[in-house]
């Protein structure tokens, strides 16, 4: 299994860690501008955002892409 994940930069990083790092780096307001989803603009919390992102793969992909662009250049 490790062989199939060696080129995946997100391997071993939880969605909660990704979201927490992005929120600490950008803040909710800037996150809401960069990725236009309601959980970043209203009801701002890690828990509500995680619930939404786990249900919506398209939104999770945007968050993961922003994380990679921000922290893994």
MOZI-V821721 format. One record per run of one state. SS is the DSSP state (H for helix, E for strand, C for the rest). FROM is the first residue (numbers start at 1). LEN is the number of residues. If there is no record, write none. Layout:
SS_FROM_LEN ; SS_FROM_LEN
This chain:
C_1_1 ; H_2_4 ; C_6_9 ; H_15_20 ; C_35_3 ; H_38_4 ; C_42_4 ; H_46_10 ; C_56_1 ; H_57_15 ; C_72_2
